[in-house]
Amino acid sequence: MTVGFVMLCHAALDRAAQVARFWAEGGCPVVIHVDARVPAHEFGALRRMLADLGTVSFSRRYMCDWGSWSLVAATQAASEQMLALHPDVRHVCLASGSCLPLRPVQELVDYLDARPGTDFIESVTTSDVVWTVGGLNTERFTLRFPFSWKKQRFLFDKYVDLQRRVNFRRSVPKGLVPHLGSQWWCLTRQTLSCILQDPDRALHDRYFRRVWIPDESYFQTLTRAFSTNVESRSLTLSKFDFQGRPHIFYDDHLQLLRRSDCFMARKIWPRADRLYRSFLEGGAAGQIRAEPQPGKIDRLFSKAAERRRRGRAGLYMQSRFPRQDHENGKTSAPYSIFHGFSDLFENFELWLSRAVGGGRAHGHLFAPGRVEFAGGETVFNGALTDRAALRDYNPHMFLTNLIWNTRGERQCFQFSPRDNQAINWFTATDPNAQISVISGAWAVPLFRSNADFADVRAEAARLQRIETEHLAILRSMYVKARVRIWTMADFIENPMEPLQAIIDEISPRATRRLSEAPRMADLTGFGRFLQNLRNQGMQPTLMGDFPADSDPRNAAPLGQRPYLVQ
Amino acid sequence: MVGDWGTYRLRLERKRRLWRAFRRRRELHPVSVRTGQIRRGDILLFCTQRNERIRLPYFLRYYRDLGVNHFFFVDNDSDDGSRDYLAEQADCSLWTTQASYRRARFGVDWLNWLQMRHGHGHWTLVVDPDEFFVYPFCDTRPLGALTDWLDTMSIRSFPAMLLDMYPRGALDAQPYREGQNPIEIACWFDSGNYMISRNPTYRNLWIQGGPRARTMFSEDAAHAPTLNKIPLVKWRRSYCYVSSTHMLLPRGLNLTHDERGGEKPSGCLLHAKFLSTLPAKVEEELTRGEHYAGSLEYRAYADRLKDSPELWCKWSEQYINWRQLEILGLMSKGNWA
């Protein structure tokens, strides 16, 4: 007993000839269907190439279009010819001209000899299918599709709409349950002849003629009606991408295909010389072979589909530039913004870099003069520079570039109302951002500055306006960031507890408690300063309550363990 | 949304550009035309060049190895023997012109004409002699594998961002020899300082950044050189390039990026401009004044070359292969696997 191959070819006929020769010389008869569109001289060349092989024959030629009935008609004709000409064939395999056998013919024959009554055909009920193009599942079988999806898309869509509107439904012939699956199958003579010689075949054919993509459903459905033993998988390794187009194999897939232990793969790029040479000429026999394991290849292709659909989070580049709110990750990694901390504490960055350990603590990245990278660097990861003009030309990209370039290292930076505010909406709506705000802390540098009070007053009014706007953003309903806001007065009451909470969130596994508090600026007379602003007609509201005459508690209550659970 | 009126205006603009290219065909004088060799499905390369004799041997070798079948050159009044050299090449067709590069929109009109005349139905690659096309799997799959795949995916255009390459140390420290791979010398690049914005009219992305923006245009970023390019197109005679290969009309060809978070496939053009040959070129181009925006870029080079011609910094990346560029996020495999 042997296996017969039915090949459907329309291009790269020299490769098809190579594969047909491989099977024929391995003792398997081959029936080739060549698309009627192929010019006569090419068809003649193919015939001549295979003229010396007695078991290769050519079936009646149909003009085949993707997803049309003609493909099924061509398969039927070729299969009938196979069954009639070669009585010793027990299994018939449907293959395409771009299929490549990955294992010696004899191994396939042995495999099928061990499973004489089994039909290998992927066949799934419509409700369980997720891969279909165009979202038509059940409707493939209940509507009519006289127009080509590829060439007459407008009419196709309109006609589907019309049928839906008038509630048109075709009824499925009695005894059939619609099934779908890969069109590359391997059926037994018994099942195949049942399908082809069924007294109701004319009825079935008439019905499937108007089903959409009948080559994925005709044999899949009818096999279920006649077969006694269906194994719902294809012996041909064939993967489809997210748009329903087959993946193509190249020379660099050689090892992957070898290790897959599948019997056939499609599609192969016609100029993949190394693949054709290795599998058709190389003596791959003699190895101990196992059941087909397409898992590795599945992973490769599903990763490719995932990359095409979702991409790498936080990456903005020439072929991935998502619209706002379609980003699938505005940035690539979590980062922290400390708003007002460097005003209230002296050398806060230094303290922060010690506290977060593995992270990077920058100064004010959006400062007006220059980008204050950690350690006073002038160039940073990815060759970002400290030039403010370059950063301000596209602040969003500056931030996303910085986070992307430093993947794997937590970035922390200082912020204040004096900085470029262009990124405020972006960071507030980014789930990766951790934003901690001490409101009103911008007043501390003013309080300690030696400027004229009129200038101080004007500057205070400006900064307060900017910070109020920022706080309004951070309190809006659209916020996705982890936001914490304290007034300055609240914060200095007990600075260690909020600091500990922030640091714990940055490095959750660090069990060490903060032993040392950052040193707070000297606030003696700050209340008086705020009162002076008030006296000048400017109302400072963001820093909380600082009585004019009593100095706030200056020293942070060190040694207190804020988390202590009693 | 630009609306019907805007769409119609772009159509008029495209017709006008094609008409311009058609009129300028008379500026091109054939030197050696071998277009009879071209077969169906051949990949064609189009290039304008001026005095690039020293670069041409490696350039031709690189693209022949990739699988380009025929080269179209427009020689803009060279006097260094490059015209004779190209005329001898069996797979090159050569035209020459003394007309103004600037008035031919920096060569775009000439190439638009040649593509209109010879490129119809072919995959066409438009590059400069100092640009080297890198695409996913370019080390294991020829260019034909990419174009076949693009055909099956019904994709008409393929983007490749210009990636400026530069040497470490002074430009003249390692003189470039004829036939040498320039990436051996200029093997450093900036990996993550590119700035992207949308161009609503033509729907392309506008990319700036890299070492030139970092060192020469850091106070005037708006004028930093444009880096987005779409060099590989399945050409129809109704298509035209608008400005260099940065964007095309009809503008659907410019939609080479995904806007819903996915990655489309893309490549890079390694730009080996910064070699020992640059100072002489800058001097020549400044006197000719035939380059974009009053040769603004060349004036910036001249200023920069005077004091410290060092583009390298400690965060520069050394080029290894396309996979490195993929990991860094400068290009993508998309769903090609």
HADDOCK unambig.tbl for C-alpha pairs under 7 A between the chains (distance, minus, plus):
assign (segid A and resid 252 and name CA) (segid B and resid 140 and name CA) 6.36 0.50 0.50
assign (segid A and resid 301 and name CA) (segid B and resid 337 and name CA) 6.40 0.50 0.50
assign (segid A and resid 304 and name CA) (segid B and resid 334 and name CA) 6.61 0.50 0.50
assign (segid A and resid 304 and name CA) (segid B and resid 335 and name CA) 4.50 0.50 0.50
assign (segid A and resid 304 and name CA) (segid B and resid 336 and name CA) 6.51 0.50 0.50
assign (segid A and resid 304 and name CA) (segid B and resid 337 and name CA) 6.05 0.50 0.50
assign (segid A and resid 305 and name CA) (segid B and resid 335 and name CA) 5.34 0.50 0.50
assign (segid A and resid 307 and name CA) (segid B and resid 262 and name CA) 6.26 0.50 0.50
assign (segid A and resid 307 and name CA) (segid B and resid 263 and name CA) 5.98 0.50 0.50
assign (segid A and resid 307 and name CA) (segid B and resid 334 and name CA) 6.05 0.50 0.50
assign (segid A and resid 307 and name CA) (segid B and resid 335 and name CA) 6.47 0.50 0.50
assign (segid A and resid 308 and name CA) (segid B and resid 262 and name CA) 4.78 0.50 0.50
assign (segid A and resid 308 and name CA) (segid B and resid 263 and name CA) 4.74 0.50 0.50
assign (segid A and resid 308 and name CA) (segid B and resid 264 and name CA) 6.01 0.50 0.50
assign (segid A and resid 308 and name CA) (segid B and resid 334 and name CA) 4.99 0.50 0.50
assign (segid A and resid 308 and name CA) (segid B and resid 335 and name CA) 5.07 0.50 0.50
assign (segid A and resid 309 and name CA) (segid B and resid 261 and name CA) 7.00 0.50 0.50
assign (segid A and resid 309 and name CA) (segid B and resid 262 and name CA) 4.33 0.50 0.50
assign (segid A and resid 309 and name CA) (segid B and resid 263 and name CA) 6.85 0.50 0.50
assign (segid A and resid 310 and name CA) (segid B and resid 261 and name CA) 5.30 0.50 0.50
assign (segid A and resid 310 and name CA) (segid B and resid 262 and name CA) 4.27 0.50 0.50
assign (segid A and resid 311 and name CA) (segid B and resid 261 and name CA) 5.90 0.50 0.50
assign (segid A and resid 311 and name CA) (segid B and resid 262 and name CA) 4.34 0.50 0.50
assign (segid A and resid 311 and name CA) (segid B and resid 263 and name CA) 5.03 0.50 0.50
assign (segid A and resid 315 and name CA) (segid B and resid 329 and name CA) 6.84 0.50 0.50
assign (segid A and resid 317 and name CA) (segid B and resid 329 and name CA) 6.78 0.50 0.50
assign (segid A and resid 317 and name CA) (segid B and resid 330 and name CA) 6.28 0.50 0.50
assign (segid A and resid 318 and name CA) (segid B and resid 161 and name CA) 6.79 0.50 0.50
assign (segid A and resid 318 and name CA) (segid B and resid 257 and name CA) 6.24 0.50 0.50
assign (segid A and resid 319 and name CA) (segid B and resid 256 and name CA) 5.97 0.50 0.50
assign (segid A and resid 319 and name CA) (segid B and resid 257 and name CA) 3.79 0.50 0.50
assign (segid A and resid 319 and name CA) (segid B and resid 258 and name CA) 5.99 0.50 0.50
assign (segid A and resid 319 and name CA) (segid B and resid 263 and name CA) 5.78 0.50 0.50
assign (segid A and resid 319 and name CA) (segid B and resid 264 and name CA) 5.16 0.50 0.50
assign (segid A and resid 319 and name CA) (segid B and resid 265 and name CA) 6.57 0.50 0.50
assign (segid A and resid 319 and name CA) (segid B and resid 266 and name CA) 6.09 0.50 0.50
assign (segid A and resid 320 and name CA) (segid B and resid 257 and name CA) 5.22 0.50 0.50
assign (segid A and resid 320 and name CA) (segid B and resid 258 and name CA) 5.06 0.50 0.50
assign (segid A and resid 320 and name CA) (segid B and resid 259 and name CA) 6.68 0.50 0.50
assign (segid A and resid 320 and name CA) (segid B and resid 261 and name CA) 6.40 0.50 0.50
assign (segid A and resid 320 and name CA) (segid B and resid 262 and name CA) 6.19 0.50 0.50
assign (segid A and resid 320 and name CA) (segid B and resid 263 and name CA) 4.85 0.50 0.50
assign (segid A and resid 320 and name CA) (segid B and resid 264 and name CA) 6.56 0.50 0.50
assign (segid A and resid 321 and name CA) (segid B and resid 257 and name CA) 6.21 0.50 0.50
assign (segid A and resid 321 and name CA) (segid B and resid 258 and name CA) 6.05 0.50 0.50
assign (segid A and resid 321 and name CA) (segid B and resid 259 and name CA) 5.47 0.50 0.50
assign (segid A and resid 321 and name CA) (segid B and resid 261 and name CA) 6.93 0.50 0.50
assign (segid A and resid 322 and name CA) (segid B and resid 258 and name CA) 6.43 0.50 0.50
assign (segid A and resid 322 and name CA) (segid B and resid 259 and name CA) 3.96 0.50 0.50
assign (segid A and resid 322 and name CA) (segid B and resid 260 and name CA) 4.98 0.50 0.50
assign (segid A and resid 322 and name CA) (segid B and resid 261 and name CA) 4.84 0.50 0.50
assign (segid A and resid 323 and name CA) (segid B and resid 259 and name CA) 5.30 0.50 0.50
assign (segid A and resid 323 and name CA) (segid B and resid 260 and name CA) 6.35 0.50 0.50
assign (segid A and resid 326 and name CA) (segid B and resid 260 and name CA) 5.16 0.50 0.50
assign (segid A and resid 326 and name CA) (segid B and resid 261 and name CA) 5.98 0.50 0.50
assign (segid A and resid 327 and name CA) (segid B and resid 260 and name CA) 6.64 0.50 0.50
assign (segid A and resid 327 and name CA) (segid B and resid 261 and name CA) 5.11 0.50 0.50
assign (segid A and resid 328 and name CA) (segid B and resid 261 and name CA) 5.81 0.50 0.50
assign (segid A and resid 380 and name CA) (segid B and resid 315 and name CA) 6.52 0.50 0.50
assign (segid A and resid 381 and name CA) (segid B and resid 315 and name CA) 5.72 0.50 0.50
assign (segid A and resid 382 and name CA) (segid B and resid 190 and name CA) 6.11 0.50 0.50
assign (segid A and resid 382 and name CA) (segid B and resid 191 and name CA) 4.81 0.50 0.50
assign (segid A and resid 382 and name CA) (segid B and resid 192 and name CA) 4.06 0.50 0.50
assign (segid A and resid 382 and name CA) (segid B and resid 193 and name CA) 5.99 0.50 0.50
assign (segid A and resid 382 and name CA) (segid B and resid 315 and name CA) 5.92 0.50 0.50
assign (segid A and resid 383 and name CA) (segid B and resid 190 and name CA) 5.72 0.50 0.50
assign (segid A and resid 383 and name CA) (segid B and resid 191 and name CA) 6.80 0.50 0.50
assign (segid A and resid 383 and name CA) (segid B and resid 192 and name CA) 6.41 0.50 0.50
assign (segid A and resid 383 and name CA) (segid B and resid 193 and name CA) 6.14 0.50 0.50
assign (segid A and resid 383 and name CA) (segid B and resid 315 and name CA) 5.06 0.50 0.50
assign (segid A and resid 383 and name CA) (segid B and resid 316 and name CA) 6.16 0.50 0.50
assign (segid A and resid 384 and name CA) (segid B and resid 192 and name CA) 6.99 0.50 0.50
assign (segid A and resid 384 and name CA) (segid B and resid 193 and name CA) 5.29 0.50 0.50
assign (segid A and resid 385 and name CA) (segid B and resid 214 and name CA) 6.74 0.50 0.50
assign (segid A and resid 387 and name CA) (segid B and resid 218 and name CA) 6.49 0.50 0.50
assign (segid A and resid 389 and name CA) (segid B and resid 218 and name CA) 6.40 0.50 0.50
assign (segid A and resid 389 and name CA) (segid B and resid 219 and name CA) 5.44 0.50 0.50
assign (segid A and resid 390 and name CA) (segid B and resid 218 and name CA) 5.32 0.50 0.50
assign (segid A and resid 390 and name CA) (segid B and resid 219 and name CA) 6.58 0.50 0.50
assign (segid A and resid 390 and name CA) (segid B and resid 221 and name CA) 5.77 0.50 0.50
assign (segid A and resid 393 and name CA) (segid B and resid 221 and name CA) 6.46 0.50 0.50
assign (segid A and resid 394 and name CA) (segid B and resid 195 and name CA) 6.48 0.50 0.50
assign (segid A and resid 397 and name CA) (segid B and resid 195 and name CA) 5.72 0.50 0.50
assign (segid A and resid 401 and name CA) (segid B and resid 192 and name CA) 5.94 0.50 0.50
assign (segid A and resid 401 and name CA) (segid B and resid 193 and name CA) 6.36 0.50 0.50
assign (segid A and resid 405 and name CA) (segid B and resid 192 and name CA) 6.15 0.50 0.50
